[in-house]
Structure formats: C-alpha cells, structure tokens
C-alpha cells in the first residue's frame, strides 16, 4: 500500500486542488494509468476506487481522533493506520 500512496503523492494533480492540472482530466487519466502500473492495479479505475476508499477511511479516522468520544475504544489512529504518516503528507481535505 505504501507504494500506491507514494505513487499518488508523486502526482499532485490527483490530489492537490491548487495544482494547475487538477481539473485537466486528460492529464489526470494519464497519471492514474501510471499509478496503476506502479502499484500493480489492473487498471486506472481500480486505482481511483482504491484511492477514494483509502482517502475516505483515513479522513474518518482523523475525525475520530479529533473527537475521542466517537472512537468507541477502537484505539490510536497510528495503530490502525501504518501508512498514516504517508497519508498525512498528502493533503487530505477534512
């Protein structure tokens, strides 16, 4: 999974809303194909779906960390997210 996160991180047009190519779908599609190849996904669509799941789950974990009453004893975010340091370096909008 770290390889996948690093591949996405190295293509800021996929996640940085301030990037000039953020809305350029042709550039983004090429980047997703590249990310899928690096991370051994069958295609770009599978990589996009996995990124959305990972991003959404991490966002929810961050919210639970901010509000400990909603964790229901699920423990520390870093215990469950061994890739959390990598994801934190990618600008996740919460």
NORVENUR-V950282 format. One line per field, one symbol per residue. ss: DSSP state (2 for helix, 1 for strand, 0 for the rest). psi: psi as a letter, one per 40 degrees, with the letter a starting at -180 (. if undefined). Layout:
ss=???
psi=???
This chain:
ss=0222222220022200000000002222222222222200000222222222222222222222220222000000222200022222200000
psi=dddddddddegeedeheehdedegddddddddddddddefididddddddddddddddddddddddgddedffeaiddddgeedddddehghh.
